[in-house]
């Protein structure tokens, strides 16, 4: 068996060594090697042509169909190579590719390639390759294109007043959406490729002079450390660069909105763009960031603060509501008002299960309905989840399996989890909810309080690229607290967060507080003004 395996691997290793070397001067040899490496794939187009009719110079244009702009290749590359003659004074020089690059090819970016590894990587990334007979090098011309999704409003981050633009699966489109909002030359974009098989394009964006240099360096170190076959979505990178894996709480923020990315960049954070996904990673992330909405910064400060407090309260309800019900009905009946206790006791009289089993049955049932609604076709998914919850809840109450009060508690908890702005934080609450119910069923409110203290200690111990996860609350930083639980007016929020920004901390000038003019004038009907 091992002999057969070695025999099978030998030609493959030889082929890899051959492809890893430099290009050959013979065009026919290069094309044969290329066909062997790509396996004569039908989408790899090899267009052999005569570049100049006078000099009879043979060449080939190679591209992968579907990921290039075919019209640009035909009009600006193939047509130019076949129709534009090489000047007679240069025909005897052994620099045909340089002449083609300087005087024939009219595409934007052209670079020379010498190694097979570099050529294949450029070809599979959507570049167009030009090979000429007698030259042991080639040209890589940028003609990326193909079908892609248009810019639309992101479905996961709906804004009432904000922009309707969302990221797409095109890497360059996504970076351009941020460039439109931050028209500053200090906005840096650094590229790298991750994944040994996929060679996925990844770009890191930050603002020089605002982002902390140590955090920027740490981001690049963690990205360059990744050694994996494929990067198909930003979630691969998120799981490989986070500080701590043993936690249900997300420590890397992601968004589909370019205005959210721009706002975080201006606070000193770093954005990671991944080709093929509309989700952009933003680091470092803090806990309070997951309760902020883009509309908070487009509305008045008092309205935004009230809504942010509502979101935090909703999160606590989704976290503790079932556990509080279980603890109160199991251990602490004296804390329930007498009339309400009589009603709850009458409802639970026919229920054969303890409160914790009752809560688990309803919570797991609702989680199944919610997951089924997400996976089913969009036209029927929402209807099935709503109707299923109503029918099952009503049938469970009539059968005496659960009490009506438990159905109400679970429904409120589910609605509260939907109201949490961040999907990742809502999932974390859904998982921790079961742990809290077990603690309340075992030790009552004492166990619930102990579990809450452990959760707070765990949150305070988390880091996101070295930044404390609970900052600016723990450690408490007064200067950064103006945009945490409350969103204070812009004229108070004068400085950027100190833990993410490094040098340029001041974001606005002095005396930005608005106010009425010192002299007020009341206009009468004739247009004359009378001062108060």
C-alpha positions as CSV (number, residue, x, y, z in Angstrom):
1,X,0.0,0.0,0.0
2,X,2.8,2.4,0.9
3,X,4.7,1.5,-2.3
4,X,1.6,2.4,-4.4
5,X,1.2,5.6,-2.5
6,X,4.9,6.6,-3.2
7,X,4.5,5.7,-6.8
8,X,1.4,7.9,-7.1
9,X,3.1,10.8,-5.4
10,X,6.3,10.9,-7.4
11,X,4.8,12.5,-10.6
12,X,3.0,15.1,-8.6
13,X,6.1,16.2,-6.7
14,X,8.0,16.4,-10.0
15,X,5.2,18.5,-11.5
16,X,5.3,20.8,-8.5
17,X,9.1,21.3,-8.8
18,X,8.7,22.0,-12.5
19,X,6.0,24.6,-12.0
20,X,7.9,26.2,-9.2
21,X,10.8,27.1,-11.4
22,X,11.3,30.0,-13.9
23,X,9.6,30.4,-17.2
24,X,11.2,28.9,-20.3
25,X,12.2,30.9,-23.5
26,X,10.2,28.6,-25.7
27,X,6.5,29.6,-26.0
28,X,5.4,26.1,-26.8
29,X,7.1,24.7,-23.7
30,X,5.5,27.3,-21.5
31,X,2.0,26.6,-22.9
32,X,2.5,22.8,-22.5
33,X,3.5,23.4,-18.9
34,X,0.6,25.7,-18.3
35,X,-1.9,23.2,-19.8
36,X,-0.5,20.4,-17.7
37,X,-0.8,22.5,-14.5
38,X,-4.3,23.6,-15.2
39,X,-5.4,20.2,-16.5
40,X,-6.7,21.7,-19.8
41,X,-9.5,23.4,-17.9
42,X,-12.2,24.7,-20.2
43,X,-12.3,28.1,-18.5
44,X,-8.6,28.8,-19.0
45,X,-8.5,30.5,-22.4
46,X,-5.2,30.5,-24.3
47,X,-5.3,32.8,-27.4
48,X,-2.2,32.2,-29.6
49,X,-1.5,35.0,-32.1
50,X,1.1,36.8,-34.2
51,X,2.0,40.0,-32.5
52,X,3.6,41.7,-35.4
53,X,3.1,40.6,-39.0
54,X,6.4,42.0,-40.1
55,X,8.6,40.4,-37.5
56,X,6.4,37.3,-37.3
57,X,6.6,37.5,-33.4
58,X,4.6,34.7,-31.9
59,X,2.8,35.2,-28.6
60,X,-0.2,34.1,-26.4
61,X,-2.7,35.8,-24.3
62,X,-4.0,33.7,-21.4
63,X,-6.9,34.4,-19.0
64,X,-9.5,32.7,-16.9
65,X,-13.0,33.2,-18.4
66,X,-15.6,34.6,-16.0
67,X,-13.3,36.6,-13.7
68,X,-11.9,39.0,-16.3
69,X,-13.4,41.8,-18.4
70,X,-13.5,40.1,-21.8
71,X,-14.4,43.3,-23.6
72,X,-11.3,45.1,-22.2
73,X,-9.1,42.2,-23.2
74,X,-10.4,42.1,-26.8
75,X,-10.4,45.9,-27.3
76,X,-7.3,47.0,-25.3
77,X,-5.1,43.9,-25.5
78,X,-5.6,41.5,-28.3
79,X,-6.7,44.1,-30.8
80,X,-3.7,46.3,-29.9
81,X,-1.2,43.4,-30.1
82,X,-2.4,42.4,-33.5
83,X,-2.8,45.8,-35.1
84,X,-0.1,48.0,-33.5
85,X,3.3,47.2,-35.2
86,X,6.5,47.2,-33.2
87,X,8.8,50.1,-34.3
88,X,11.4,48.9,-36.8
89,X,14.2,50.3,-34.7
90,X,13.2,48.0,-31.8
91,X,12.6,44.8,-33.8
92,X,16.1,43.6,-33.4
93,X,16.3,44.2,-29.7
94,X,15.7,41.3,-27.3
95,X,13.2,43.3,-25.3
96,X,9.9,42.6,-27.0
97,X,7.9,42.4,-23.7
98,X,9.2,45.8,-22.6
99,X,8.2,47.3,-25.9
100,X,4.7,45.7,-25.6
101,X,4.3,46.9,-22.1
102,X,5.4,50.5,-22.9
103,X,3.9,51.1,-26.4
104,X,1.2,48.5,-27.1
105,X,-0.8,47.4,-24.1
106,X,-3.2,50.1,-23.0
107,X,-4.5,48.5,-19.8
108,X,-4.0,50.2,-16.4
109,X,-1.5,48.0,-14.5
110,X,1.1,45.9,-16.1
111,X,3.9,44.0,-14.3
112,X,6.5,41.4,-15.3
113,X,6.5,37.8,-14.0
114,X,9.5,35.5,-14.0
115,X,8.4,32.5,-11.9
116,X,5.7,30.0,-12.6
117,X,4.3,30.4,-9.0
118,X,3.9,34.1,-9.6
119,X,2.4,33.6,-13.0
120,X,-0.2,31.1,-11.8
121,X,-1.1,33.1,-8.8
122,X,-1.7,36.2,-11.0
123,X,-3.7,34.1,-13.5
124,X,-6.0,32.6,-10.9
125,X,-6.5,36.1,-9.4
126,X,-8.1,37.4,-12.6
127,X,-5.0,38.9,-14.2
128,X,-4.3,38.4,-17.9
129,X,-0.9,36.9,-18.9
130,X,1.0,37.7,-22.1
131,X,3.8,35.4,-23.2
132,X,6.1,35.9,-26.1
133,X,8.2,33.3,-27.9
134,X,11.9,33.7,-27.1
135,X,11.3,35.5,-23.8
136,X,11.8,33.7,-20.4
137,X,9.4,36.1,-18.7
138,X,5.8,37.2,-19.1
139,X,3.5,40.2,-18.5
140,X,0.6,40.3,-16.1
141,X,-2.0,42.8,-17.1
142,X,-4.9,43.9,-14.9
143,X,-8.2,43.2,-16.5
144,X,-10.3,41.9,-13.6
145,X,-14.0,41.8,-14.1
146,X,-16.8,39.4,-14.4
147,X,-20.3,39.3,-12.9
148,X,-20.7,40.8,-9.4
149,X,-23.5,41.9,-7.2
150,X,-24.5,45.5,-7.2
151,X,-24.4,47.7,-4.2
152,X,-27.5,47.3,-2.0
153,X,-28.7,48.1,1.5
154,X,-27.2,45.5,3.9
155,X,-30.0,43.2,5.2
156,X,-28.4,42.6,8.6
157,X,-27.9,46.3,9.6
158,X,-30.9,48.3,8.6
159,X,-30.6,52.1,9.1
160,X,-33.5,54.5,9.2
161,X,-31.5,57.6,8.5
162,X,-28.2,56.4,7.3
163,X,-26.7,55.4,4.0
164,X,-28.3,52.7,1.8
165,X,-24.9,51.4,0.6
166,X,-23.6,48.0,1.8
167,X,-20.6,45.9,1.0
168,X,-20.6,43.4,-1.8
169,X,-18.4,40.4,-2.5
170,X,-15.9,42.5,-4.6
171,X,-12.9,43.5,-2.5
172,X,-12.0,46.6,-4.6
173,X,-15.6,47.8,-4.5
174,X,-15.7,47.5,-0.7
175,X,-12.4,49.5,-0.2
176,X,-13.7,52.2,-2.6
177,X,-16.8,52.7,-0.5
178,X,-14.7,53.6,2.4
179,X,-12.4,55.8,0.3
180,X,-15.4,57.9,-0.7
181,X,-16.1,58.7,2.9
182,X,-12.5,59.3,4.1
183,X,-10.8,61.4,1.5
184,X,-7.5,61.5,3.2
185,X,-4.1,60.3,2.0
186,X,-3.3,58.9,5.4
187,X,-5.8,56.1,4.9
188,X,-3.6,53.1,4.3
189,X,-4.5,49.9,2.5
190,X,-2.1,46.9,2.8
191,X,-2.6,43.7,0.8
192,X,-1.7,40.1,1.5
193,X,-2.8,36.7,0.3
194,X,-4.0,34.0,2.7
195,X,-4.8,30.3,2.1
196,X,-2.3,28.0,0.5
197,X,-5.0,26.7,-2.0
198,X,-7.4,29.6,-2.3
199,X,-4.8,32.5,-2.2
200,X,-7.6,34.8,-1.0
201,X,-6.9,38.5,-1.2
202,X,-7.0,40.2,2.1
203,X,-6.5,43.9,2.7
204,X,-5.9,45.7,6.0
205,X,-7.1,49.3,6.2
206,X,-6.2,51.9,8.9
207,X,-5.5,55.6,9.2
208,X,-1.8,56.5,9.7
209,X,-1.3,58.8,12.6
210,X,-4.6,57.8,14.3
211,X,-4.4,54.0,14.7
212,X,-2.1,52.6,17.4
213,X,1.1,51.4,15.7
214,X,1.4,48.5,18.2
215,X,-2.1,47.2,17.3
216,X,-1.4,47.6,13.6
217,X,1.8,45.6,14.0
218,X,-0.1,42.9,16.0
219,X,-2.8,42.6,13.3
220,X,-0.2,41.9,10.6
221,X,1.7,39.5,12.8
222,X,-1.5,37.4,13.5
223,X,-2.5,37.5,9.8
224,X,0.9,36.4,8.6
225,X,0.9,33.6,11.1
226,X,-2.2,32.0,9.5
227,X,-1.2,28.8,7.7
228,X,-4.4,27.1,6.3
229,X,-5.5,25.7,3.0
230,X,-8.5,28.0,2.4
231,X,-10.0,31.3,3.5
232,X,-13.5,31.3,2.1
233,X,-15.0,33.9,4.4
234,X,-14.0,36.4,7.0
235,X,-15.2,34.0,9.7
236,X,-12.1,31.9,9.0
237,X,-9.8,34.8,9.9
238,X,-12.0,35.9,12.8
239,X,-11.5,32.5,14.5
240,X,-7.8,32.5,13.8
241,X,-6.8,35.9,15.1
242,X,-9.0,36.4,18.2
243,X,-7.3,36.7,21.6
244,X,-9.3,34.0,23.4
245,X,-11.3,31.1,22.0
246,X,-12.9,29.8,25.2
247,X,-15.6,32.4,25.4
248,X,-19.1,32.7,23.8
249,X,-18.7,36.5,23.5
250,X,-17.4,37.9,20.2
251,X,-14.1,39.7,20.4
252,X,-13.9,40.7,16.7
253,X,-16.6,43.0,15.4
254,X,-17.9,42.7,11.8
255,X,-20.1,44.9,9.7
256,X,-21.7,45.2,6.2
257,X,-21.8,49.0,6.3
258,X,-19.0,51.3,4.9
259,X,-20.1,54.2,7.2
260,X,-19.7,52.0,10.3
261,X,-16.2,51.0,9.0
262,X,-15.3,54.7,8.4
263,X,-16.5,55.7,11.9
264,X,-14.4,52.9,13.5
265,X,-11.3,53.8,11.4
266,X,-11.6,57.4,12.6
267,X,-11.5,56.1,16.2
268,X,-8.2,54.3,15.6
269,X,-9.5,50.8,14.8
270,X,-8.3,48.5,11.9
271,X,-10.5,47.0,9.3
272,X,-9.8,43.7,7.6
273,X,-11.4,43.2,4.1
274,X,-11.6,39.7,2.7
275,X,-12.3,39.0,-1.0
276,X,-15.6,37.2,-1.6
277,X,-17.5,38.3,1.4
278,X,-19.5,41.4,2.3
279,X,-18.5,41.3,6.0
280,X,-15.6,43.4,7.1
281,X,-13.8,42.6,10.4
282,X,-13.0,45.5,12.7
283,X,-10.5,45.2,15.6
284,X,-10.1,45.8,18.4
285,X,-13.6,45.4,19.6
286,X,-15.2,46.2,23.0
287,X,-18.3,45.0,24.7
288,X,-20.3,48.2,24.5
289,X,-19.7,48.4,20.8
290,X,-22.1,45.6,20.2
291,X,-25.0,47.7,21.5
292,X,-24.3,50.7,19.3
293,X,-26.3,51.3,16.2
294,X,-25.4,53.4,13.2
295,X,-28.5,55.5,13.8
296,X,-27.1,56.5,17.2
297,X,-24.8,58.9,15.4
298,X,-27.3,60.2,13.0
299,X,-29.9,61.1,15.6
300,X,-29.9,63.6,18.5
301,X,-27.9,62.6,21.5
302,X,-30.8,62.3,23.9
303,X,-32.7,60.0,21.5
304,X,-29.7,57.9,20.8
305,X,-28.9,57.6,24.6
306,X,-32.4,56.5,25.4
307,X,-32.4,53.9,22.6
308,X,-29.0,52.6,23.7
309,X,-30.2,52.2,27.3
310,X,-33.2,50.3,25.9
311,X,-31.0,47.9,24.0
312,X,-28.9,47.2,27.1
313,X,-32.1,46.5,29.1
314,X,-33.4,44.3,26.3
315,X,-30.2,42.3,26.4
316,X,-30.5,41.8,30.1
317,X,-34.1,40.6,29.7
318,X,-33.1,38.1,27.0
319,X,-30.3,36.9,29.3
320,X,-32.1,36.6,32.7
321,X,-35.9,36.4,32.1
322,X,-36.3,32.6,32.0
323,X,-33.7,32.1,34.9
324,X,-35.5,34.7,37.1
325,X,-38.8,32.9,36.5
326,X,-37.3,29.5,37.3
327,X,-35.6,30.8,40.5
328,X,-38.7,32.7,41.7
329,X,-41.2,29.8,41.2
330,X,-38.8,27.2,42.5
331,X,-37.1,28.8,45.6
332,X,-38.4,32.3,46.2
333,X,-42.2,32.3,46.0
334,X,-42.3,34.8,48.9
335,X,-40.8,37.4,46.5
336,X,-43.8,37.1,44.1
337,X,-46.9,39.3,44.9
338,X,-49.7,37.2,46.5
339,X,-52.3,37.7,43.8
340,X,-49.8,36.9,41.0
341,X,-48.5,33.9,43.0
342,X,-52.0,32.5,43.2
343,X,-52.5,32.9,39.4
344,X,-49.1,31.3,38.6
345,X,-49.7,28.4,41.1
346,X,-53.1,27.7,39.5
347,X,-51.6,27.6,36.0
348,X,-48.8,25.3,37.1
349,X,-51.1,22.9,39.1
350,X,-51.6,20.7,36.0
351,X,-48.1,20.9,34.7
352,X,-46.2,17.6,35.4
353,X,-42.6,19.1,35.0
354,X,-40.5,21.3,37.2
355,X,-40.1,24.9,36.1
356,X,-36.6,24.4,34.7
357,X,-37.7,21.4,32.5
358,X,-40.7,23.5,31.4
359,X,-38.3,26.4,30.5
360,X,-35.9,24.1,28.7
361,X,-38.7,22.5,26.6
362,X,-40.0,25.9,25.5
363,X,-36.6,27.4,24.8
364,X,-35.3,24.5,22.8
365,X,-38.6,24.3,20.8
366,X,-38.3,28.0,20.0
367,X,-34.7,27.7,19.0
368,X,-35.7,24.9,16.6
369,X,-38.4,27.1,15.1
370,X,-36.1,30.0,14.8
371,X,-33.4,27.9,13.0
372,X,-36.0,26.3,10.7
373,X,-37.3,29.8,9.8
374,X,-33.8,30.9,8.8
375,X,-32.9,27.8,6.7
376,X,-36.3,27.6,4.9
377,X,-37.0,29.6,1.8
378,X,-37.4,33.3,2.5
379,X,-41.0,33.4,1.3
380,X,-42.3,30.8,3.8
381,X,-39.6,30.8,6.5
382,X,-41.0,33.8,8.5
383,X,-44.6,32.5,8.2
384,X,-43.6,29.0,9.4
385,X,-41.7,30.3,12.4
386,X,-44.5,32.6,13.6
387,X,-47.4,30.1,12.9
388,X,-45.3,27.3,14.4
389,X,-44.7,29.2,17.6
390,X,-48.3,30.1,18.0
391,X,-49.6,26.6,17.2
392,X,-47.1,24.7,19.3
393,X,-47.4,27.2,22.2
394,X,-51.2,26.9,22.3
395,X,-51.1,23.2,21.9
396,X,-48.6,22.8,24.7
397,X,-50.7,24.9,27.1
398,X,-53.9,23.0,26.3
399,X,-52.0,19.7,26.7
400,X,-50.8,20.8,30.2
401,X,-47.1,20.4,29.3
402,X,-46.3,24.1,30.0
403,X,-48.0,26.9,31.7
404,X,-49.3,30.1,30.0
405,X,-46.9,32.2,32.1
406,X,-43.9,30.2,30.7
407,X,-45.1,30.8,27.1
408,X,-45.2,34.6,27.9
409,X,-41.7,34.5,29.4
410,X,-40.2,32.7,26.4
411,X,-42.0,34.9,23.9
412,X,-40.7,38.1,25.7
413,X,-37.2,36.6,25.8
414,X,-37.3,35.7,22.1
415,X,-38.4,39.2,21.1
416,X,-35.7,40.7,23.3
417,X,-33.0,38.6,21.6
418,X,-34.2,39.9,18.2
419,X,-33.9,43.5,19.4
420,X,-30.2,43.1,20.2
421,X,-28.3,45.0,17.4
422,X,-25.5,42.5,17.1
423,X,-26.3,38.9,15.9
424,X,-23.2,37.5,17.5
425,X,-24.0,39.0,20.9
426,X,-27.6,37.7,20.7
427,X,-26.3,34.2,20.0
428,X,-24.0,34.5,23.1
429,X,-27.0,35.5,25.2
430,X,-28.9,32.5,23.9
431,X,-26.2,30.1,25.0
432,X,-25.6,31.7,28.4
433,X,-29.3,31.7,29.1
434,X,-29.3,27.9,29.5
435,X,-26.4,28.1,32.0
436,X,-28.2,30.7,34.0
437,X,-31.4,28.6,34.1
438,X,-29.5,25.7,35.5
439,X,-27.9,27.9,38.1
440,X,-31.3,29.3,39.1
441,X,-32.8,25.9,39.3
442,X,-30.0,24.5,41.5
443,X,-29.5,27.4,44.0
444,X,-32.2,30.0,43.3
445,X,-31.2,33.6,43.1
446,X,-28.0,32.9,45.0
447,X,-26.8,30.7,42.1
448,X,-28.0,33.2,39.6
449,X,-26.1,36.0,41.3
450,X,-23.0,33.8,41.5
451,X,-23.2,33.0,37.8
452,X,-23.6,36.7,37.0
453,X,-20.5,37.5,39.0
454,X,-18.5,34.8,37.2
455,X,-19.7,36.2,33.8
456,X,-18.7,39.7,34.7
457,X,-15.3,38.5,35.9
458,X,-14.9,36.6,32.6
459,X,-15.8,39.7,30.6
460,X,-13.4,41.9,32.5
461,X,-10.6,39.3,31.8
462,X,-11.2,39.3,28.0
463,X,-8.9,41.2,25.6
464,X,-9.3,42.2,22.0
465,X,-5.8,42.7,20.5
466,X,-4.6,43.7,24.0
467,X,-7.5,46.2,24.6
468,X,-9.6,45.4,27.7
469,X,-13.0,44.1,26.5
470,X,-15.0,46.0,29.0
471,X,-13.3,49.4,28.5
472,X,-14.0,52.2,29.0
473,X,-16.1,50.8,31.9
474,X,-13.5,48.4,33.3
475,X,-11.0,49.9,33.5
476,X,-13.0,53.1,33.8
477,X,-11.7,55.8,31.5
478,X,-13.7,59.0,32.0
479,X,-12.6,60.6,28.8
480,X,-13.8,57.7,26.7
481,X,-17.1,57.2,28.6
482,X,-18.9,59.9,26.6
483,X,-19.7,57.3,24.0
484,X,-20.4,54.1,26.0
485,X,-23.6,53.5,27.8
486,X,-24.8,57.0,26.8
487,X,-24.0,58.9,23.6
488,X,-23.3,62.4,24.7
489,X,-23.5,65.3,22.2
490,X,-20.8,65.7,19.6
491,X,-19.6,68.9,21.1
492,X,-18.7,67.0,24.3
493,X,-17.1,64.1,22.5
494,X,-13.8,66.0,21.7
495,X,-11.2,63.1,21.8
496,X,-10.9,59.7,20.3
497,X,-10.7,56.6,22.5
498,X,-7.2,56.5,24.1
499,X,-6.9,52.7,24.0
500,X,-7.3,52.5,20.2
501,X,-6.0,55.8,18.9
502,X,-2.3,56.7,19.5
503,X,-1.3,60.2,18.5
504,X,-4.0,62.4,16.9
505,X,-6.5,62.2,19.8
506,X,-8.3,65.5,19.2
507,X,-11.2,65.1,16.7
508,X,-12.7,68.6,16.8
509,X,-11.9,72.2,17.5
510,X,-12.9,74.3,20.5
511,X,-16.2,76.1,21.1
512,X,-18.3,73.6,19.1
513,X,-21.3,73.9,21.4
514,X,-24.1,75.5,19.5
515,X,-26.2,78.3,21.0
516,X,-28.4,81.2,20.0
517,X,-26.8,84.5,18.8
518,X,-26.2,87.2,21.3
519,X,-28.7,89.5,19.6
520,X,-32.1,88.1,18.7
521,X,-34.3,89.8,16.2
522,X,-38.0,89.3,15.6
523,X,-39.2,90.0,12.1
524,X,-42.5,91.7,11.7
525,X,-44.7,91.4,8.6
526,X,-43.0,94.3,6.8
527,X,-39.6,92.7,7.3
528,X,-38.4,95.2,9.9
529,X,-36.5,93.8,12.8
530,X,-37.1,94.6,16.5
531,X,-34.5,93.5,19.0
532,X,-35.7,91.9,22.3
